[in-house]
Amino acid sequence: MEYMSTTSDNKDGIELMLAHFNMADMVEIMEKLYIDGEPVTDDVSMITMYQDLKDTEDCAESLLLGGQETSLMSAVRYGTCQDLLSFANQVSNAAKHLHKYPQQEFGIILNRMIAVKHGRYQIDSDVLLFPWKLTYRNIGSDFIPRGAFGKVHLAQDQETRKRMACKLIPVEQFKPADVEFQAHFHHENIAELYGALLWEETIHLFMEAGEGGSVMEKLETCGPMREFEIIWVTKHVLKGLDFLHSKRVIHHDIKPSNIVFMSTKAVLVDFGLSVQMTEDIYYPKELRGTEIYMSPEVILCRGHSTKADIYSLGATIIHMQTGSPPWVKRYPRTAYPSYLYIIHKQAPPLEDIAEDCSPAMRELIEASLERNPNQRLTAAELLRHEALHPPPEEQPRCQSLDTALFERKKLQTKEVELPDNILDSSVCVSEDSEMLRRQRSLSLDLGALAGYFNIVKGPPTNEYN
């Protein structure tokens, strides 16, 4: 090894240095630095040099990856997507040194409906956080949806009354990827990011609120979904995936809990595991995703592409159909703590497709779960699949809210009797069985009604307390 070398060249160098070394000069320097054996402390030049070095180190901690020298960790302010990404990088880099910063909130806000005042946006003062409550049924005030690295609250700005979702992530688990893709890419089926701030060593991500809850919450509270509901959700997810894949982005975690209902659409959330490919194949250093929905090529860690999201969507459709993820019914979790080997050997899980699945939907699921990713259809191709475009006579009735309310008003006033061809059993009295009612119409969503009438004007009522 070089530092152990004792070659003749090194010896010659040492001898040459000693030959020109003036020991008297060295003694004089040491006498100036040390008086009576103690170091000199009143040398202004030495103190200044030390302070400059310390300032340089402190400054280095505040430098951003993007090359900016201005710290964004001092206040809450409006900014651009680039400002938000720089803030995320700075927080990630300085996570171990947060005690050096002021004990108040700081961050970047993208949406002007969030009212920042004098560099402050205080939790429980300027914005209120409430445990998320599902619209499907009351499951207790303590219920809070949780992801792998954070929990979600409903938030409302006190001044503008803007309602948002607020995801809380411990700062040590926060990654720039948690905001990067939502900040960069805007699409109707991707939850819009409003901003991020750090308070009490927790990152608060404010984003578009899906007050209808997630697909997982609907499955847990209402059971398996009907096929026309699955078609609706699948269309929206595929639109979001088609957009992401056109940007060479792999979501890596498509599953029911990451699909959220809005009043008129479904959106994708949680991009913490997402990556943007620089080549045709992405070679991961670790497993990414939730194993029960993982594709075989992801488990192998030998390279995969955006087609991995398509497989995960196929597994998600099975979950929506049956109320249980694939594999679980045949291989209970109590006996099989990990499904990686099972997926590697036995995928795809075609035996888990619901028995009452239509032939067209079965074909779409099989195409999504194709084991060979090269033969698996893309999101754009699946959007054109016949399963997502059933003939009108096979679709349940779903009228506009205007029409439904107009018909209800006429029935109540008994002005006219509506013909059968425009009857909507979800908003009028009928002797049809519950099964027939469910087949013919969509139930009205109270969240959609609230949004339609814009009746949510004040702060949340006591039901959120």
C-alpha positions as CSV (number, residue, x, y, z in Angstrom):
1,M,0.0,0.0,0.0
2,E,1.2,3.5,-0.8
3,Y,1.2,4.9,2.7
4,M,3.3,1.9,3.8
5,S,5.9,2.4,1.1
6,T,9.5,2.8,2.1
7,T,11.1,2.9,-1.3
8,S,14.3,4.8,-2.0
9,D,12.4,7.6,-3.7
10,N,10.5,8.3,-0.5
11,K,13.7,8.2,1.6
12,D,15.4,10.6,-0.8
13,G,12.4,13.0,-0.5
14,I,12.6,12.9,3.3
15,E,16.3,13.5,3.3
16,L,15.9,16.5,0.9
17,M,13.2,18.0,3.2
18,L,15.3,17.7,6.3
19,A,18.3,19.3,4.5
20,H,16.3,22.4,3.7
21,F,14.4,22.5,7.0
22,N,15.2,25.4,9.4
23,M,14.6,24.2,12.9
24,A,15.2,27.7,14.3
25,D,12.2,29.0,12.3
26,M,10.0,26.2,13.6
27,V,10.9,27.0,17.3
28,E,10.1,30.7,16.7
29,I,6.7,29.8,15.3
30,M,5.9,27.5,18.2
31,E,6.9,30.2,20.8
32,K,4.5,32.6,19.2
33,L,1.6,30.1,19.2
34,Y,2.2,28.8,22.7
35,I,3.1,31.1,25.6
36,D,4.0,29.3,28.9
37,G,2.7,26.1,27.4
38,E,-0.8,27.5,26.7
39,P,-2.2,28.3,23.2
40,V,-2.6,32.0,22.3
41,T,-6.3,33.0,22.2
42,D,-6.1,36.7,21.6
43,D,-4.6,36.4,18.1
44,V,-7.3,38.1,16.0
45,S,-6.1,36.6,12.8
46,M,-6.3,33.1,14.1
47,I,-9.8,33.7,15.6
48,T,-11.0,35.2,12.3
49,M,-9.6,32.3,10.3
50,Y,-11.4,29.8,12.6
51,Q,-14.7,31.7,12.4
52,D,-14.5,31.9,8.6
53,L,-13.9,28.2,8.5
54,K,-17.0,27.6,10.7
55,D,-19.1,29.9,8.6
56,T,-18.1,28.1,5.5
57,E,-19.1,24.7,7.0
58,D,-22.5,26.1,8.1
59,C,-23.0,27.6,4.7
60,A,-22.2,24.3,3.1
61,E,-25.0,22.6,5.0
62,S,-27.5,25.1,3.6
63,L,-26.4,24.8,0.0
64,L,-29.0,23.1,-2.2
65,L,-28.5,20.4,-4.8
66,G,-29.6,22.7,-7.5
67,G,-26.8,25.1,-6.7
68,Q,-28.7,27.8,-4.9
69,E,-27.0,29.4,-1.9
70,T,-30.1,30.8,-0.3
71,S,-31.6,28.7,2.4
72,L,-35.3,28.0,2.1
73,M,-35.5,26.8,5.7
74,S,-36.4,30.0,7.3
75,A,-40.1,30.8,6.6
76,V,-43.1,29.7,4.6
77,R,-43.4,31.4,1.3
78,Y,-45.0,31.0,-2.1
79,G,-42.8,29.5,-4.8
80,T,-42.4,27.6,-7.9
81,C,-42.1,23.8,-8.5
82,Q,-38.3,24.3,-8.6
83,D,-38.4,26.0,-5.3
84,L,-40.3,23.1,-3.8
85,L,-37.9,20.6,-5.1
86,S,-35.0,22.6,-3.8
87,F,-36.7,22.8,-0.4
88,A,-37.2,19.0,-0.4
89,N,-33.5,18.4,-1.2
90,Q,-32.4,20.8,1.5
91,V,-34.6,19.2,4.1
92,S,-33.4,15.7,3.1
93,N,-29.8,16.8,3.3
94,A,-30.2,18.6,6.6
95,A,-32.4,16.1,8.4
96,K,-29.8,15.4,11.0
97,H,-29.1,19.1,11.7
98,L,-32.7,20.4,12.1
99,H,-32.0,21.4,15.7
100,K,-29.9,24.3,14.3
101,Y,-32.9,25.9,12.6
102,P,-35.7,28.1,14.2
103,Q,-38.4,26.1,15.9
104,Q,-41.1,27.3,13.6
105,E,-42.7,26.0,10.4
106,F,-41.0,26.7,7.0
107,G,-41.7,25.5,3.5
108,I,-42.9,26.2,0.0
109,I,-46.5,26.7,-1.1
110,L,-47.6,26.4,-4.7
111,N,-51.3,27.2,-4.4
112,R,-52.5,30.7,-3.6
113,M,-55.7,29.3,-2.0
114,I,-53.4,28.5,1.0
115,A,-53.1,31.8,2.8
116,V,-49.5,32.4,4.0
117,K,-49.2,35.4,6.3
118,H,-45.9,37.1,7.0
119,G,-43.9,34.0,6.3
120,R,-46.0,31.9,8.7
121,Y,-48.6,29.1,8.1
122,Q,-49.2,27.7,11.5
123,I,-50.8,24.2,12.1
124,D,-53.9,24.4,14.3
125,S,-54.1,28.1,13.7
126,D,-53.9,29.1,10.0
127,V,-54.8,25.5,9.0
128,L,-56.8,22.9,10.9
129,L,-56.1,19.2,10.7
130,F,-58.8,16.6,11.3
131,P,-58.8,12.8,11.3
132,W,-60.0,11.6,8.0
133,K,-63.6,10.3,8.1
134,L,-65.0,8.0,5.4
135,T,-68.3,8.9,3.7
136,Y,-69.3,5.2,3.4
137,R,-69.9,4.6,7.1
138,N,-68.7,5.9,10.5
139,I,-65.9,3.6,11.7
140,G,-64.8,5.8,14.6
141,S,-63.3,9.2,15.2
142,D,-59.9,7.8,15.7
143,F,-59.5,6.3,12.3
144,I,-56.8,7.8,10.2
145,P,-55.8,6.3,6.8
146,R,-52.1,5.3,6.9
147,G,-49.6,4.7,4.2
148,A,-46.2,2.9,4.4
149,F,-44.5,6.1,5.6
150,G,-47.1,8.5,6.8
151,K,-50.7,9.2,7.8
152,V,-53.3,11.4,6.1
153,H,-55.5,14.1,7.6
154,L,-58.2,16.3,6.2
155,A,-57.0,19.9,6.3
156,Q,-58.8,23.2,5.9
157,D,-57.4,26.7,5.5
158,Q,-59.0,29.0,8.0
159,E,-59.1,32.0,5.7
160,T,-59.9,30.7,2.3
161,R,-61.8,27.5,3.5
162,K,-59.8,25.5,1.1
163,R,-60.1,21.8,1.9
164,M,-57.0,19.6,1.3
165,A,-55.5,16.3,2.2
166,C,-52.4,16.6,4.4
167,K,-50.0,13.7,4.5
168,L,-47.6,13.7,7.5
169,I,-44.2,12.1,7.0
170,P,-41.5,12.0,9.7
171,V,-38.6,14.0,8.4
172,E,-36.1,11.1,8.7
173,Q,-38.3,9.1,6.3
174,F,-38.9,11.9,3.9
175,K,-37.4,11.7,0.4
176,P,-37.4,14.3,-2.4
177,A,-39.3,11.8,-4.6
178,D,-42.3,12.2,-2.3
179,V,-42.9,15.6,-3.9
180,E,-40.8,15.5,-7.1
181,F,-43.3,13.8,-9.5
182,Q,-46.5,15.5,-8.2
183,A,-44.7,18.9,-8.5
184,H,-43.4,18.3,-12.0
185,F,-46.3,16.5,-13.7
186,H,-49.8,17.8,-13.8
187,H,-52.7,15.6,-14.9
188,E,-56.3,15.3,-14.0
189,N,-55.8,11.7,-12.7
190,I,-52.8,12.6,-10.5
191,A,-53.4,14.3,-7.2
192,E,-52.3,17.9,-7.4
193,L,-49.7,19.0,-4.9
194,Y,-50.3,22.3,-3.2
195,G,-47.1,22.6,-1.1
196,A,-45.0,21.3,1.7
197,L,-43.8,22.6,5.0
198,L,-41.8,21.3,7.9
199,W,-43.0,21.6,11.4
200,E,-41.9,19.8,14.6
201,E,-39.7,17.4,12.6
202,T,-42.6,16.3,10.4
203,I,-43.2,17.1,6.7
204,H,-46.7,18.2,5.9
205,L,-47.6,17.6,2.3
206,F,-50.8,19.5,1.2
207,M,-52.5,18.1,-1.8
208,E,-55.8,17.7,-3.6
209,A,-58.3,16.1,-1.3
210,G,-60.2,13.0,-2.3
211,E,-63.0,13.1,0.3
212,G,-64.5,9.9,-1.1
213,G,-61.6,8.0,0.4
214,S,-59.5,5.4,-1.3
215,V,-60.5,2.3,-3.2
216,M,-59.1,0.3,-0.2
217,E,-61.3,2.1,2.2
218,K,-64.3,1.5,0.0
219,L,-63.5,-2.2,-0.2
220,E,-63.1,-2.5,3.6
221,T,-66.4,-0.8,4.3
222,C,-68.6,-1.8,1.4
223,G,-67.1,-5.1,0.2
224,P,-66.3,-6.1,-3.5
225,M,-67.1,-3.5,-6.2
226,R,-69.5,-4.0,-9.0
227,E,-68.1,-4.4,-12.5
228,F,-69.3,-1.0,-13.8
229,E,-67.6,0.7,-10.8
230,I,-64.4,-1.2,-11.6
231,I,-64.6,-0.1,-15.2
232,W,-64.9,3.5,-14.1
233,V,-61.9,3.3,-11.7
234,T,-59.8,1.4,-14.2
235,K,-60.3,4.0,-16.9
236,H,-59.1,6.8,-14.7
237,V,-56.1,4.9,-13.4
238,L,-55.1,3.9,-16.9
239,K,-55.3,7.6,-18.0
240,G,-53.0,8.6,-15.2
241,L,-50.6,5.7,-16.0
242,D,-50.7,6.5,-19.7
243,F,-49.5,10.0,-18.9
244,L,-46.8,8.9,-16.4
245,H,-45.5,6.3,-18.8
246,S,-45.3,8.8,-21.6
247,K,-42.9,10.7,-19.3
248,R,-41.0,7.4,-18.6
249,V,-42.1,7.4,-15.0
250,I,-42.8,4.1,-13.1
251,H,-45.2,4.6,-10.2
252,H,-44.1,1.3,-8.6
253,D,-46.9,1.1,-6.1
254,I,-50.3,0.8,-7.8
255,K,-52.7,-0.7,-5.3
256,P,-56.2,0.1,-3.9
257,S,-54.9,2.4,-1.1
258,N,-53.1,4.6,-3.7
259,I,-56.2,5.2,-5.8
260,V,-58.4,8.0,-4.3
261,F,-62.0,9.0,-5.2
262,M,-62.9,12.6,-6.1
263,S,-66.5,13.5,-6.8
264,T,-66.0,13.2,-10.5
265,K,-62.7,11.2,-11.0
266,A,-60.2,8.9,-9.4
267,V,-56.6,10.0,-8.9
268,L,-53.2,8.4,-8.2
269,V,-51.4,9.3,-5.0
270,D,-48.2,8.4,-3.2
271,F,-45.2,8.7,-5.5
272,G,-42.6,8.0,-2.9
273,L,-41.3,4.9,-4.8
274,S,-41.6,6.4,-8.3
275,V,-38.6,6.7,-10.6
276,Q,-38.1,8.2,-14.0
277,M,-36.2,6.0,-16.4
278,T,-33.3,7.2,-18.3
279,E,-33.1,4.1,-20.4
280,D,-35.6,1.5,-21.7
281,I,-35.1,-0.7,-18.7
282,Y,-34.8,0.3,-15.1
283,Y,-32.4,-1.7,-13.0
284,P,-33.3,-1.3,-9.3
285,K,-31.0,-1.7,-6.3
286,E,-33.8,-2.8,-4.1
287,L,-37.4,-4.0,-4.2
288,R,-39.9,-1.3,-4.8
289,G,-43.6,-1.6,-4.2
290,T,-46.1,-3.8,-2.2
291,E,-45.2,-7.4,-2.8
292,I,-48.8,-8.7,-3.2
293,Y,-49.2,-6.5,-6.3
294,M,-45.7,-6.9,-7.6
295,S,-45.0,-8.3,-11.1
296,P,-42.6,-11.2,-11.5
297,E,-39.9,-9.1,-13.2
298,V,-39.9,-6.6,-10.3
299,I,-39.3,-9.4,-7.8
300,L,-36.4,-10.7,-9.8
301,C,-34.6,-7.3,-9.6
302,R,-33.1,-7.9,-13.1
303,G,-34.7,-4.9,-14.7
304,H,-38.2,-3.8,-15.5
305,S,-40.1,-1.1,-17.3
306,T,-43.4,0.8,-17.0
307,K,-45.2,-2.5,-17.8
308,A,-44.7,-3.4,-14.1
309,D,-47.5,-0.8,-13.3
310,I,-49.8,-2.6,-15.7
311,Y,-49.4,-5.9,-13.9
312,S,-50.0,-4.2,-10.5
313,L,-53.2,-2.7,-12.0
314,G,-54.4,-6.2,-13.0
315,A,-53.8,-7.4,-9.4
316,T,-55.7,-4.4,-8.1
317,I,-58.7,-5.2,-10.4
318,I,-58.8,-8.7,-8.8
319,H,-58.8,-7.0,-5.4
320,M,-61.7,-4.8,-6.4
321,Q,-63.6,-7.7,-7.8
322,T,-63.3,-10.1,-4.9
323,G,-62.6,-7.8,-1.9
324,S,-59.2,-9.6,-1.3
325,P,-55.8,-9.3,-2.9
326,P,-54.7,-12.0,-5.2
327,W,-53.1,-15.1,-3.7
328,V,-54.4,-14.4,-0.2
329,K,-57.4,-16.8,-0.3
330,R,-55.3,-19.7,-1.6
331,Y,-52.3,-18.9,0.5
332,P,-53.4,-17.3,3.8
333,R,-51.1,-14.7,5.3
334,T,-50.8,-16.6,8.5
335,A,-49.1,-19.4,6.7
336,Y,-47.3,-17.4,4.1
337,P,-45.6,-14.3,5.6
338,S,-44.1,-13.5,2.1
339,Y,-45.5,-14.0,-1.3
340,L,-42.4,-13.2,-3.3
341,Y,-41.5,-16.9,-4.0
342,I,-45.1,-17.7,-4.8
343,I,-45.4,-14.8,-7.3
344,H,-42.0,-15.8,-8.9
345,K,-43.1,-19.4,-9.4
346,Q,-46.9,-19.2,-10.0
347,A,-47.8,-15.8,-11.5
348,P,-50.1,-14.7,-12.9
349,P,-52.9,-15.4,-10.3
350,L,-55.6,-16.1,-12.9
351,E,-57.4,-18.5,-10.5
352,D,-58.2,-15.5,-8.3
353,I,-60.4,-13.7,-10.9
354,A,-64.0,-13.4,-9.7
355,E,-66.3,-16.2,-11.0
356,D,-68.9,-13.7,-12.1
357,C,-66.4,-11.7,-14.1
358,S,-67.6,-10.9,-17.7
359,P,-65.6,-12.5,-20.5
360,A,-64.4,-9.1,-21.7
361,M,-63.2,-8.0,-18.3
362,R,-61.5,-11.4,-17.8
363,E,-59.6,-10.8,-21.1
364,L,-58.5,-7.4,-19.9
365,I,-57.2,-8.8,-16.6
366,E,-55.4,-11.6,-18.3
367,A,-53.8,-9.1,-20.7
368,S,-52.7,-7.0,-17.7
369,L,-51.3,-10.0,-15.8
370,E,-49.3,-11.3,-18.8
371,R,-46.2,-12.8,-17.3
372,N,-43.9,-11.7,-20.2
373,P,-43.7,-7.9,-19.9
374,N,-42.8,-7.7,-23.6
375,Q,-46.2,-9.1,-24.5
376,R,-48.1,-7.2,-21.8
377,L,-50.3,-4.4,-23.2
378,T,-49.5,-0.8,-22.5
379,A,-51.9,1.6,-20.7
380,A,-52.8,3.3,-24.0
381,E,-53.7,-0.1,-25.5
382,L,-55.8,-1.2,-22.5
383,L,-57.7,2.1,-22.7
384,R,-59.0,1.0,-26.0
385,H,-60.0,-2.5,-24.8
386,E,-63.6,-3.5,-25.3
387,A,-64.0,-4.3,-21.6
388,L,-63.8,-0.6,-20.8
389,H,-66.4,0.3,-23.5
390,P,-69.4,-2.0,-22.9
391,P,-72.5,-1.4,-25.1
392,P,-75.1,1.0,-23.7
393,E,-77.6,-1.8,-22.9
394,E,-75.1,-3.5,-20.6
395,Q,-74.3,-0.4,-18.7
396,P,-76.2,0.7,-15.5
397,R,-78.0,4.0,-15.7
398,C,-76.0,6.9,-14.4
399,Q,-77.8,10.2,-15.1
400,S,-76.5,13.7,-14.5
401,L,-77.2,15.2,-11.1
402,D,-79.3,18.0,-12.8
403,T,-81.5,15.4,-14.4
404,A,-81.8,13.3,-11.2
405,L,-82.8,16.3,-9.0
406,F,-85.3,17.6,-11.6
407,E,-87.0,14.2,-11.8
408,R,-87.1,13.9,-8.0
409,K,-88.7,17.4,-7.8
410,K,-91.4,16.4,-10.3
411,L,-92.1,13.2,-8.4
412,Q,-92.6,15.1,-5.2
413,T,-94.9,17.6,-6.7
414,K,-96.7,14.9,-8.7
415,E,-96.8,17.1,-11.7
416,V,-96.2,14.3,-14.2
417,E,-95.5,10.6,-14.2
418,L,-92.1,9.9,-15.6
419,P,-91.9,7.2,-18.3
420,D,-89.9,4.1,-17.4
421,N,-87.1,4.9,-19.8
422,I,-85.9,7.8,-17.7
423,L,-86.7,6.4,-14.3
424,D,-83.7,6.4,-11.9
425,S,-84.3,4.2,-8.9
426,S,-81.6,5.8,-6.9
427,V,-83.6,9.0,-6.4
428,C,-87.2,7.9,-6.4
429,V,-89.5,5.4,-4.7
430,S,-89.7,2.0,-6.4
431,E,-90.8,-1.5,-5.6
432,D,-87.8,-2.9,-7.4
433,S,-85.6,-5.2,-5.4
434,E,-82.4,-3.9,-3.9
435,M,-80.5,-6.0,-6.3
436,L,-82.2,-4.6,-9.3
437,R,-81.7,-1.1,-8.0
438,R,-78.0,-1.7,-7.7
439,Q,-77.8,-3.0,-11.2
440,R,-79.7,-0.1,-12.7
441,S,-78.2,3.0,-11.1
442,L,-75.4,4.5,-9.2
443,S,-76.1,5.7,-5.7
444,L,-75.6,9.4,-5.3
445,D,-72.4,10.4,-3.5
446,L,-72.9,12.9,-0.7
447,G,-69.4,14.2,-1.4
448,A,-70.5,15.0,-5.0
449,L,-73.6,16.7,-3.7
450,A,-71.6,18.9,-1.4
451,G,-69.3,19.8,-4.2
452,Y,-72.1,20.4,-6.6
453,F,-74.0,22.8,-4.4
454,N,-70.8,24.2,-3.0
455,I,-72.5,23.9,0.4
456,V,-69.3,23.5,2.3
457,K,-68.7,27.1,3.2
458,G,-67.7,27.0,6.8
459,P,-65.2,25.1,8.9
460,P,-65.9,21.4,9.6
461,T,-68.5,20.7,12.1
462,N,-68.1,18.9,15.4
463,E,-68.3,15.5,13.7
464,Y,-64.5,16.0,12.9
465,N,-63.6,16.7,16.5
